[in-house]
């Protein structure tokens, strides 16, 4: 990249992209979505943090956009940042635990949303199997 005024070569910085994932607790279990876009498969609801948006705001927005549920954030769980957690680009995801009530629906980039329990989880994309293993272990 060059400076438009003087032509000097400027360094290009590559930084991880901030994302959020949400573990939504319902009485029956936790909510997962089936992704409409690659990588396909089941995942926690979540997505990219928009410019000017807090991570908490992003978590509430993504939960609503993908599941139709209004969530109450309980707490920040953990941040997952392994460079290969998302094959598309290096992301750093802050995971939140939230409570909700109602029936989840697959909206936006989710084909469907369903409730699962620890003993019937589907195959998960990204590093979401590790996130849920940490969550269910209670050792966080």
Secondary structure, DSSP 8 states (H G I E B T S, - for coil): -B-TTT--B-------EEEEEEEEEETTEEEEEEESSSS-EEE-EEEE--TT--HHHHHHHHHHHHH----EEEEEEEEE--TTSSTTS-EEEEEEEEE--S-----TTEEEEEEE-GGG---BSTTHHHHHHHHHHT--
